[in-house]
Amino acid sequence: MNHTAEVFQPLQDDDPRTVAGYRLAARLGAGGMGRVYLSHTRGGRPVALKVVRSELADDATFRRRFGREIKAARRVKGAYTAELIDADPDGTPPWLATLYVPGPSLSDAVARNGPLPVPAVLWLMAGVAEALQAIHGAGIVHRDLKPANVLLADDGPRVIDFGISLAADSTAHTATGTTIGTPQYMAPEQASGGDVTAATDIFSLGQTAAFAALGRPLYGDGPAATVLYRIVHSEPDLSGLPERLRDLLGRCLAADPGERAAPAELVEWCRRELGRDAGEDTGPAVWREIAGPPVTVPPPVAATGAATAATPVAGPGPTAAHTAPWTAPQGTAPMPRQGAPAP
């Protein structure tokens, strides 16, 4: 299987060649918020550059919220997040750039290889919970934490797309006719239109971890209204989960947000459980096995349009976060502009 060809798609006629001085090397995906491209920093570091589609860019409310989200996301500094390195909410069109993370999304990894073993799920939860500590510490609620927004890098998970969807929330119904967020991974209060808080992300983390352990959404598939009804009115069925995970996920999936575990508690719980598996490989090797072979990232595009020699990026296969459609989460934002690559 040619992972490189799957991940890095050639630019189409309607794709720009540059955005704010960033030369685009390939298309990575498209979705409700816009298109995602591969580009590079001035020093050659790969980035995922996300360009907002025109319908949202023309909405004044979206731009105001997007700007506020960007200011907040600039404060997020976490080992398990994909750092926002540059953005312009006032650009034509608005855009943001995050570090490119070589590695598949959790959703793609499970689709290819099936459920993760318990130690890997615990290691995943610890990393994502630590990422939520950084995100919530910046005053952000992710609002769309799900397997497609968790990348399996070779040194641990990365949470992406925090701080974008809240900006789109006010225009979601008029622009797309849909609600921001993914039904299978919403919390009850989110599904019923209630207050969304940091505890909402904890419920979504529980659902994401359950998906990793089961290989399927905890509340099943089907029409969005049916799934949301189950989330709001049904107790989660944890009987199919490995016994070691049931109490932990039960704390995440409490109907009352006030009864859910805090991220720090989850990190401690997972680390304690992992300590019982002293002989098991619960670290980066798990992701390397799941993700498959590394891909060669296209090189920076020269000013003439020619590319320099390609160089491989260490780490496993395709970055699903950037190959899957960019469906904005509901609560994150970008980072300070560090200067685009030389024109």
LUMBA-9511 format. One line per 3 residues: number of its first residue (from 1); for each residue x, y, z of N, C-alpha, C. Coordinates in steps of 0.02 Angstrom, whole numbers, plus 50000, padded with zeros to 5 digits. Layout:
N
NUM = X Y Z X Y Z X Y Z; ...
END
This chain:
343
1 = 50042 49940 50000 50000 50000 50000 50044 50063 50000; 50031 50109 49957 50071 50169 49951 50042 50223 49996; 50065 50224 50059 50038 50273 50106 50051 50345 50084
4 = 50111 50356 50055 50128 50424 50035 50078 50452 49984; 50061 50410 49934 50013 50433 49883 49944 50443 49913; 49925 50403 49964 49860 50410 49995 49855 50475 50035
7 = 49909 50493 50068 49907 50551 50114 49916 50616 50076; 49964 50619 50032 49982 50681 49999 49952 50682 49928; 49898 50718 49920 49863 50720 49857 49887 50781 49817
10 = 49893 50775 49751 49916 50832 49711 49866 50889 49715; 49892 50950 49708 49848 51009 49707 49805 51008 49645; 49742 51029 49653 49696 51033 49597 49696 51104 49568
13 = 49661 51112 49512 49661 51177 49478 49632 51232 49522; 49584 51214 49566 49553 51266 49607 49588 51276 49674; 49644 51242 49685 49683 51252 49746 49732 51310 49737
16 = 49740 51351 49789 49792 51403 49785 49861 51372 49785; 49910 51408 49762 49979 51384 49764 50017 51412 49824; 49994 51469 49849 50023 51498 49910 49966 51526 49953
19 = 49978 51527 50018 49932 51559 50066 49975 51598 50115; 49968 51664 50113 50006 51707 50159 50081 51693 50157; 50107 51678 50098 50178 51665 50092 50197 51592 50101
22 = 50152 51551 50125 50165 51479 50130 50153 51446 50062; 50204 51414 50035 50195 51378 49972 50166 51309 49986; 50113 51292 49951 50078 51229 49963 50110 51173 49923
25 = 50124 51117 49957 50157 51061 49924 50109 51005 49905; 50052 51000 49940 50004 50946 49926 49940 50961 49963; 49887 50928 49941 49823 50933 49977 49820 50874 50025
28 = 49798 50888 50087 49792 50836 50138 49720 50815 50151; 49672 50856 50135 49603 50838 50147 49557 50898 50141; 49493 50885 50150 49443 50938 50147 49384 50918 50189
31 = 49346 50967 50213 49288 50952 50255 49245 51013 50264; 49204 51012 50316 49155 51064 50327 49183 51133 50337; 49243 51139 50366 49273 51204 50380 49315 51230 50322
34 = 49340 51186 50280 49383 51209 50226 49429 51154 50203; 49486 51174 50174 49535 51127 50148 49599 51129 50188; 49634 51073 50188 49696 51066 50226 49753 51049 50177
37 = 49808 51085 50184 49864 51076 50139 49929 51063 50178; 49976 51031 50144 50043 51024 50171 50084 51084 50148; 50118 51115 50196 50166 51168 50179 50225 51160 50227
40 = 50268 51210 50229 50328 51206 50271 50344 51274 50300; 50375 51273 50359 50400 51335 50388 50461 51357 50349; 50485 51415 50366 50545 51442 50332 50604 51394 50340
43 = 50607 51360 50398 50662 51314 50410 50649 51244 50382; 50591 51233 50349 50578 51170 50317 50537 51121 50358; 50510 51143 50416 50469 51099 50457 50400 51090 50425
46 = 50376 51029 50416 50309 51020 50385 50254 51046 50431; 50204 51077 50400 50146 51101 50436 50083 51082 50398; 50028 51076 50435 49962 51067 50405 49928 51135 50405
49 = 49917 51163 50346 49889 51230 50340 49815 51224 50320; 49771 51250 50362 49699 51242 50354 49668 51309 50333; 49635 51307 50276 49607 51368 50246 49531 51366 50253
52 = 49502 51417 50283 49430 51420 50296 49393 51433 50231; 49338 51398 50221 49300 51406 50159 49263 51473 50159; 49246 51495 50100 49222 51563 50090 49157 51578 50127
55 = 49111 51528 50131 49047 51541 50165 49057 51561 50237; 49105 51529 50271 49119 51548 50340 49160 51612 50343; 49208 51618 50297 49251 51677 50298 49211 51741 50288
58 = 49155 51738 50254 49114 51797 50241 49068 51814 50300; 49068 51773 50351 49024 51784 50409 49062 51823 50463; 49039 51882 50479 49074 51925 50527 49078 51893 50596
61 = 49024 51859 50616 49023 51827 50682 49075 51772 50685; 49081 51733 50632 49132 51681 50630 49201 51711 50638; 49216 51764 50601 49283 51793 50605 49299 51818 50675
64 = 49250 51848 50708 49263 51873 50777 49278 51814 50823; 49237 51763 50819 49248 51705 50862 49314 51670 50845; 49327 51664 50781 49388 51631 50760 49449 51668 50787
67 = 49447 51734 50786 49502 51773 50814 49511 51762 50888; 49455 51758 50925 49460 51745 50998 49488 51675 51011; 49466 51627 50971 49489 51559 50979 49564 51554 50966
70 = 49587 51590 50916 49658 51589 50900 49699 51616 50958; 49677 51671 50987 49714 51700 51044 49719 51650 51101; 49665 51613 51114 49666 51564 51168 49712 51506 51151
73 = 49708 51481 51090 49748 51423 51071 49822 51437 51071; 49840 51499 51063 49911 51517 51066 49941 51501 51134; 49899 51496 51185 49924 51482 51252 49933 51407 51265
76 = 49908 51365 51220 49911 51292 51232 49981 51266 51216; 50014 51241 51266 50081 51212 51258 50079 51144 51293; 50072 51092 51255 50068 51026 51285 50106 50975 51244
79 = 50135 50925 51279 50173 50874 51244 50129 50831 51200; 50064 50830 51215 50019 50786 51178 49969 50825 51136; 49988 50884 51114 49946 50923 51069 49987 50939 51006
82 = 49951 50951 50951 49984 50973 50889 49985 51049 50891; 50043 51077 50902 50050 51148 50916 50030 51192 50856; 49992 51243 50872 49976 51294 50822 50035 51341 50817
85 = 50060 51351 50756 50121 51392 50749 50108 51457 50713; 50053 51464 50679 50041 51525 50640 49967 51528 50622; 49940 51589 50614 49870 51596 50596 49855 51668 50578
88 = 49802 51678 50540 49778 51745 50525 49702 51743 50518; 49666 51760 50571 49592 51758 50568 49564 51814 50524; 49605 51865 50509 49582 51920 50467 49605 51914 50395
91 = 49637 51857 50379 49661 51848 50311 49604 51837 50262; 49621 51839 50198 49573 51826 50145 49599 51767 50103; 49578 51706 50122 49532 51687 50176 49569 51678 50243
94 = 49532 51670 50298 49564 51654 50362 49599 51585 50357; 49652 51577 50395 49689 51514 50394 49727 51504 50459; 49749 51442 50470 49793 51428 50526 49839 51371 50507
97 = 49896 51367 50540 49945 51314 50527 49966 51281 50591; 49962 51215 50593 49986 51175 50649 50043 51131 50626; 50084 51110 50673 50137 51063 50655 50108 51000 50626
100 = 50137 50976 50573 50116 50913 50542 50140 50855 50585; 50095 50811 50604 50112 50754 50646 50110 50691 50603; 50167 50659 50592 50168 50597 50553 50141 50539 50595
103 = 50085 50514 50576 50053 50459 50612 49979 50457 50595; 49948 50399 50596 49877 50393 50579 49833 50418 50635; 49771 50432 50619 49723 50446 50672 49705 50381 50706
106 = 49680 50386 50767 49656 50327 50803 49602 50291 50762; 49559 50329 50730 49505 50298 50691 49533 50256 50634; 49584 50282 50598 49613 50244 50543 49653 50183 50569
109 = 49689 50193 50624 49728 50137 50651 49683 50079 50672; 49627 50094 50704 49581 50042 50726 49548 50010 50665; 49532 50049 50615 49501 50022 50554 49548 49972 50520
112 = 49613 49985 50523 49661 49941 50489 49680 49881 50531; 49685 49890 50597 49714 49838 50639 49669 49812 50695; 49610 49841 50702 49565 49818 50754 49578 49852 50821
115 = 49543 49830 50874 49549 49862 50939 49620 49861 50967; 49635 49910 51008 49701 49914 51040 49701 49870 51103; 49758 49843 51122 49763 49806 51185 49756 49854 51244
118 = 49738 49827 51302 49724 49868 51361 49782 49915 51378; 49845 49891 51381 49899 49939 51398 49903 49998 51349; 49890 49984 51285 49892 50039 51236 49834 50087 51247
121 = 49776 50062 51266 49720 50106 51280 49735 50150 51341; 49766 50121 51392 49784 50159 51452 49835 50213 51434; 49884 50195 51393 49935 50244 51374 49904 50299 51332
124 = 49857 50280 51288 49821 50329 51248 49782 50377 51293; 49745 50350 51342 49705 50392 51386 49748 50440 51427; 49805 50416 51450 49849 50459 51490 49873 50518 51448
127 = 49892 50504 51385 49917 50558 51343 49862 50608 51325; 49803 50583 51308 49748 50628 51289 49724 50668 51350; 49722 50636 51408 49703 50672 51469 49753 50728 51484
130 = 49817 50714 51473 49868 50766 51483 49859 50822 51432; 49841 50805 51371 49827 50856 51321 49768 50899 51343; 49716 50868 51371 49659 50907 51394 49677 50953 51451
133 = 49724 50932 51493 49747 50978 51546 49775 51042 51515; 49815 51036 51463 49844 51095 51430 49790 51136 51396; 49743 51102 51362 49690 51137 51326 49644 51173 51373
136 = 49621 51138 51425 49576 51169 51474 49612 51224 51513; 49677 51215 51524 49715 51266 51560 49718 51332 51523; 49708 51329 51457 49707 51390 51416 49636 51418 51409
139 = 49589 51388 51446 49520 51413 51443 49481 51388 51384; 49502 51333 51354 49470 51306 51294 49436 51240 51310; 49378 51230 51281 49345 51164 51281 49349 51139 51209
142 = 49373 51078 51201 49383 51052 51133 49316 51046 51095; 49268 51014 51125 49200 51007 51099 49192 50957 51041; 49247 50931 51015 49241 50880 50962 49298 50830 50968
145 = 49313 50808 51029 49363 50757 51039 49335 50690 51015; 49372 50657 50972 49348 50594 50941 49409 50558 50912; 49401 50495 50891 49459 50458 50865 49493 50491 50805
148 = 49455 50526 50763 49486 50559 50705 49528 50619 50726; 49518 50645 50786 49557 50702 50810 49611 50683 50859; 49629 50619 50861 49685 50595 50901 49733 50559 50854
151 = 49794 50586 50848 49844 50557 50804 49891 50512 50845; 49912 50457 50815 49958 50411 50849 50028 50423 50821; 50062 50472 50850 50131 50484 50831 50175 50430 50862
154 = 50238 50425 50839 50279 50370 50863 50301 50379 50935; 50291 50438 50963 50310 50449 51033 50249 50464 51077; 50189 50449 51053 50130 50459 51094 50074 50492 51055
157 = 50014 50494 51084 49957 50524 51049 49962 50600 51046; 49929 50629 50997 49924 50702 50991 49851 50720 50979; 49826 50769 51016 49759 50794 51006 49762 50853 50959
160 = 49719 50854 50909 49720 50907 50859 49651 50941 50857; 49649 50996 50820 49588 51033 50803 49551 51060 50864; 49587 51075 50917 49556 51110 50973 49552 51183 50957
163 = 49496 51216 50976 49489 51288 50968 49468 51311 50900; 49432 51269 50862 49409 51292 50797 49333 51293 50794; 49302 51240 50819 49230 51231 50806 49185 51280 50841
166 = 49206 51306 50898 49164 51354 50932 49153 51415 50888; 49205 51433 50851 49198 51491 50806 49145 51479 50753; 49139 51416 50731 49091 51400 50679 49022 51386 50706
169 = 49015 51379 50771 48951 51357 50799 48894 51403 50780; 48906 51468 50780 48852 51515 50767 48829 51514 50694; 48872 51489 50650 48854 51489 50579 48841 51419 50553
172 = 48847 51368 50596 48843 51299 50573 48775 51284 50542; 48722 51307 50573 48655 51289 50549 48639 51323 50483; 48660 51386 50477 48644 51422 50415 48691 51402 50359
175 = 48753 51387 50377 48802 51372 50324 48799 51301 50300; 48789 51253 50346 48793 51183 50326 48730 51144 50344; 48686 51172 50384 48626 51136 50404 48639 51082 50455
178 = 48699 51081 50485 48716 51029 50533 48742 51060 50597; 48746 51019 50649 48774 51041 50712 48848 51024 50715; 48888 51070 50743 48959 51056 50750 48968 51003 50803
181 = 49012 50956 50788 49023 50901 50834 49006 50836 50799; 49026 50780 50829 49015 50715 50800 48968 50676 50847; 48908 50658 50824 48858 50629 50869 48883 50571 50913
184 = 48921 50524 50884 48942 50465 50922 48987 50482 50981; 49016 50542 50983 49064 50559 51035 49043 50621 51075; 48980 50640 51070 48955 50696 51110 48937 50673 51181
187 = 48938 50721 51227 48914 50709 51295 48839 50724 51297; 48805 50697 51348 48732 50709 51352 48713 50782 51352; 48750 50824 51389 48732 50895 51392 48744 50929 51325
190 = 48792 50906 51288 48805 50933 51222 48752 50912 51172; 48733 50848 51177 48682 50822 51131 48614 50853 51142; 48600 50875 51204 48535 50904 51220 48535 50980 51220
193 = 48591 51010 51199 48594 51082 51194 48607 51117 51260; 48635 51082 51309 48649 51112 51374 48717 51145 51375; 48740 51162 51435 48805 51195 51444 48862 51148 51428
196 = 48909 51171 51389 48968 51132 51372 49027 51158 51413; 49058 51112 51451 49113 51130 51495 49171 51082 51484; 49223 51091 51523 49281 51046 51518 49260 50973 51530
199 = 49210 50963 51572 49187 50895 51586 49157 50862 51524; 49133 50902 51477 49107 50875 51414 49162 50838 51377; 49223 50865 51377 49279 50832 51343 49296 50766 51377
202 = 49286 50761 51443 49301 50699 51478 49254 50644 51455; 49190 50660 51446 49143 50610 51420 49165 50587 51351; 49186 50634 51309 49209 50616 51242 49273 50575 51244
205 = 49316 50588 51293 49376 50547 51301 49357 50476 51319; 49307 50468 51363 49284 50400 51379 49258 50364 51318; 49220 50399 51277 49194 50368 51215 49251 50351 51167
208 = 49299 50395 51162 49356 50383 51117 49397 50323 51140; 49408 50318 51205 49445 50261 51232 49406 50196 51223; 49340 50200 51232 49298 50141 51221 49303 50118 51148
211 = 49303 50165 51102 49311 50148 51031 49378 50112 51020; 49431 50138 51052 49497 50107 51044 49497 50035 51069; 49460 50022 51124 49459 49955 51154 49410 49908 51119
214 = 49356 49935 51092 49304 49893 51062 49310 49888 50986; 49338 49939 50955 49340 49940 50883 49276 49968 50852; 49233 49998 50891 49169 50025 50867 49146 50078 50918
217 = 49101 50124 50897 49075 50174 50943 49035 50141 50999; 49044 50166 51060 49010 50137 51118 48934 50141 51112; 48909 50195 51084 48837 50205 51077 48810 50184 51009
220 = 48852 50150 50970 48829 50123 50907 48828 50174 50851; 48808 50150 50792 48802 50191 50733 48728 50202 50716; 48717 50235 50660 48648 50247 50639 48635 50321 50631
223 = 48573 50340 50619 48555 50411 50612 48577 50451 50673; 48599 50513 50662 48623 50554 50717 48572 50561 50773; 48508 50570 50755 48457 50579 50807 48451 50517 50851
226 = 48458 50458 50821 48454 50396 50859 48512 50389 50907; 48572 50404 50882 48632 50399 50925 48628 50449 50982; 48608 50511 50967 48603 50561 51019 48550 50543 51071
229 = 48496 50513 51050 48444 50491 51098 48473 50439 51147; 48512 50392 51120 48543 50342 51164 48590 50375 51215; 48630 50424 51191 48678 50456 51236 48642 50493 51292
232 = 48587 50527 51275 48551 50567 51324 48511 50523 51372; 48481 50469 51347 48432 50432 51387 48454 50362 51409; 48512 50339 51387 48532 50270 51403 48597 50270 51444
235 = 48603 50222 51489 48666 50211 51524 48714 50176 51475; 48777 50194 51477 48824 50160 51431 48832 50087 51450; 48834 50044 51400 48844 49973 51411 48918 49958 51408
238 = 48948 49947 51467 49021 49936 51471 49039 49862 51474; 48990 49819 51466 49002 49747 51475 49050 49718 51424; 49053 49748 51365 49098 49723 51313 49170 49745 51321
241 = 49183 49791 51368 49250 49817 51378 49291 49769 51421; 49357 49769 51413 49399 49732 51460 49386 49755 51531; 49387 49709 51578 49368 49725 51647 49411 49780 51677
244 = 49475 49781 51659 49520 49831 51687 49501 49902 51668; 49463 49910 51615 49446 49977 51591 49377 50001 51614; 49336 49957 51641 49266 49975 51653 49258 50030 51706
247 = 49291 50025 51763 49284 50076 51814 49311 50143 51790; 49368 50140 51755 49399 50202 51730 49353 50237 51681; 49326 50200 51632 49283 50231 51583 49216 50250 51614
250 = 49194 50212 51663 49132 50231 51697 49137 50300 51730; 49195 50316 51757 49205 50383 51786 49203 50438 51733; 49225 50422 51672 49222 50471 51618 49152 50480 51591
253 = 49112 50427 51593 49047 50426 51559 48989 50438 51606; 49001 50466 51664 48947 50482 51710 48900 50533 51678; 48835 50523 51687 48786 50568 51657 48792 50638 51685
256 = 48807 50643 51750 48815 50708 51783 48887 50732 51772; 48896 50789 51738 48964 50814 51726 49005 50821 51789; 48973 50838 51845 49008 50847 51907 49038 50784 51936
259 = 49015 50726 51912 49039 50662 51937 49095 50633 51894; 49112 50666 51840 49165 50640 51796 49234 50654 51825; 49280 50611 51809 49349 50619 51832 49382 50680 51800
262 = 49429 50710 51836 49468 50765 51808 49527 50736 51768; 49554 50774 51721 49610 50748 51681 49669 50724 51724; 49686 50762 51776 49743 50741 51818 49730 50674 51851
265 = 49668 50663 51872 49650 50599 51903 49656 50542 51852; 49637 50555 51790 49642 50503 51739 49714 50486 51723; 49757 50537 51720 49828 50524 51707 49857 50480 51763
268 = 49842 50497 51825 49868 50459 51881 49841 50387 51880; 49777 50380 51866 49746 50314 51864 49780 50271 51811; 49788 50299 51750 49818 50261 51695 49890 50242 51710
271 = 49928 50289 51738 49999 50275 51753 50004 50220 51806; 49959 50222 51854 49960 50170 51906 49944 50101 51877; 49895 50099 51832 49878 50036 51799 49935 50011 51755
274 = 49966 50057 51720 50022 50038 51676 50080 50012 51716; 50088 50035 51777 50141 50011 51820 50136 49937 51835; 50076 49910 51827 50065 49838 51839 50090 49796 51781
277 = 50105 49828 51725 50127 49793 51665 50200 49807 51650; 50242 49798 51700 50311 49819 51694 50346 49787 51634; 50325 49726 51615 50360 49693 51561 50329 49706 51493
280 = 50274 49742 51490 50239 49752 51426 50263 49816 51392; 50265 49814 51326 50285 49873 51288 50223 49916 51276; 50216 49968 51316 50157 50010 51312 50173 50079 51283
283 = 50232 50087 51257 50253 50152 51233 50252 50158 51158; 50299 50196 51130 50299 50211 51059 50297 50151 51013; 50325 50094 51034 50325 50035 50990 50254 50013 50973
286 = 50207 50025 51019 50137 50008 51006 50112 50046 50945; 50127 50112 50944 50103 50152 50888 50138 50135 50823; 50203 50119 50826 50240 50102 50765 50210 50039 50733
289 = 50192 49992 50775 50163 49930 50749 50094 49943 50718; 50055 49985 50751 49988 50000 50727 49990 50043 50664; 50035 50091 50662 50034 50141 50609 50063 50117 50544
292 = 50108 50069 50546 50137 50046 50485 50201 50084 50467; 50224 50078 50406 50288 50108 50387 50284 50184 50382; 50342 50217 50389 50342 50290 50383 50328 50311 50312
295 = 50307 50373 50305 50295 50401 50239 50348 50454 50225; 50359 50467 50161 50405 50520 50141 50364 50583 50128; 50376 50634 50167 50339 50696 50160 50367 50736 50102
298 = 50324 50760 50057 50348 50802 50002 50389 50861 50028; 50441 50881 49993 50485 50934 50016 50454 51003 50007; 50485 51054 50035 50461 51122 50023 50463 51139 49949
301 = 50416 51180 49928 50413 51201 49858 50456 51262 49848; 50500 51260 49800 50544 51316 49786 50505 51373 49753; 50534 51432 49753 50500 51491 49726 50481 51483 49653
304 = 50519 51443 49616 50505 51433 49545 50448 51383 49535; 50427 51350 49590 50376 51298 49585 50407 51229 49586; 50474 51225 49578 50508 51161 49582 50519 51143 49654
307 = 50521 51079 49669 50531 51056 49738 50603 51033 49748; 50627 51040 49809 50692 51012 49827 50684 50938 49840; 50740 50904 49853 50738 50831 49862 50694 50813 49921
310 = 50656 50759 49912 50611 50737 49966 50651 50709 50023; 50626 50720 50083 50658 50692 50143 50606 50657 50185; 50622 50596 50210 50573 50562 50251 50566 50595 50319
313 = 50507 50593 50347 50495 50618 50414 50489 50559 50460; 50528 50559 50514 50525 50503 50560 50456 50495 50589; 50436 50434 50598 50370 50421 50626 50329 50378 50579
316 = 50273 50351 50605 50234 50304 50567 50192 50337 50514; 50154 50295 50479 50114 50308 50420 50075 50372 50418; 50021 50375 50379 49985 50436 50363 49958 50471 50424
319 = 49954 50537 50419 49927 50576 50473 49853 50584 50462; 49813 50542 50494 49742 50542 50481 49710 50608 50499; 49739 50641 50549 49708 50703 50568 49706 50751 50511
322 = 49753 50743 50466 49756 50789 50410 49730 50756 50346; 49721 50691 50346 49693 50659 50287 49618 50653 50293; 49593 50647 50354 49521 50646 50364 49493 50716 50354
325 = 49429 50721 50336 49400 50787 50327 49409 50830 50389; 49424 50893 50378 49435 50938 50434 49367 50963 50459; 49336 50926 50504 49271 50946 50532 49285 50981 50598
328 = 49280 51046 50598 49300 51086 50655 49272 51061 50720; 49314 51055 50772 49290 51041 50838 49256 51101 50866; 49229 51098 50926 49193 51154 50953 49229 51186 51010
331 = 49290 51206 51004 49318 51243 51058 49392 51247 51060; 49426 51274 51010 49498 51283 51012 49519 51342 50970; 49583 51359 50971 49605 51415 50932 49678 51413 50914
334 = 49701 51450 50864 49768 51452 50838 49819 51495 50876; 49877 51505 50844 49935 51530 50879 49969 51589 50847; 50020 51620 50881 50048 51681 50856 50083 51671 50790
337 = 50078 51720 50750 50110 51715 50685 50185 51718 50694; 50221 51669 50667 50293 51666 50675 50329 51687 50611; 50290 51705 50560 50322 51724 50498 50317 51668 50448
340 = 50292 51684 50389 50284 51634 50337 50350 51620 50304; 50353 51566 50266 50416 51551 50231 50434 51606 50182; 50497 51610 50167 50520 51662 50121 50484 51656 50055
343 = 50461 51712 50026 50424 51708 49963 50469 51686 49906
END
